[in-house]
Amino acid sequence: MKNKNRASFTGLQTPVRLVVPGLILGCVLSACAKAQTVEAPPAPPVIAQTQPAPPKDQPAPAPVIIPPLPVLSEAAARVEASRLTIQMKKSVSRFTTYTPEIRQRFIRLARAAIASSKTPIDRPQLLMVVDRNPKVQRLCFVLAMPGNADWETLGGTPVSTGQAGRKFYYITPTGVFINTPDRLGYRALGTKNENGIRGIGAKGMRVWDMGWHNAVKGWRADHETGDIRLEIHATDPDFLEQRLGHTASEGCIRIPATMNVFMDKNGLLDVQYEQAASYDGRFRALLPKDRTPSPIAGDALVVVDSAEAVQAISSATVGAQPLASHHEG
């Protein structure tokens, strides 16, 4: 997570700012003095220039063909979701499919967030749903279906979102965040900080950049907000990954390394990146060469908070009760 408000300044900036205006002013004054005593020479005649015509035998550049988004039938999408679930059970550490109650809660919260943000669901696609509730701290991939078809869950793992009560740590914002080619993600270098921690994971781990967003400053009682760079990434495999399942980040979403690799190789959030890779070499360089993009891949991170949902339902229930049955004390 990166904070917009942090900045670093060097001692060299002030002298430069003082000297440059002086130079400009000196040049201006000198030019003005010369203008008073020297008559300007006549302007040279304007000669029209034309661009040379391209050779007639040179072929025109090939048009850029952007592949369409993959669209499966409902039955085929459910088969693909089942295949991905089986693969995650085999290769993703701490993966679980959850209880029926938890699965329905993820679907309900995801539907509400999608409806509230007016995000279109026009093809069967995966949503990465993260519950930031400090008592939950888990992600679940949800297969969203267009129309009135039922949604279903695949399963997920523990995560860590923004921690309250620690200076410069932000509360991960809720909402729907799209992985768009307007931003280019990157990969971890595996370097360690002053505490020997690889903050975004081992070398080569993928970092999904979800853009700048407003978030509550977790260390302030007045809930003042600021802008953070929301990212999805792995964490230190030796010291921090075992702590997933508890709030710990500066506002980003930490996931297990094995989930990071699975999402990366199956393109679970990269459906728009796959399109961009058809015309932009930067995206081809970022995406793994051995990837097999899923035809139900999506582009949306959905951050929800089941604690807030329960509180809202409780408040509505209390408000709907007759006054005679409502007691304060």
Disulfide bonds with the S-S distance in Angstrom:
none
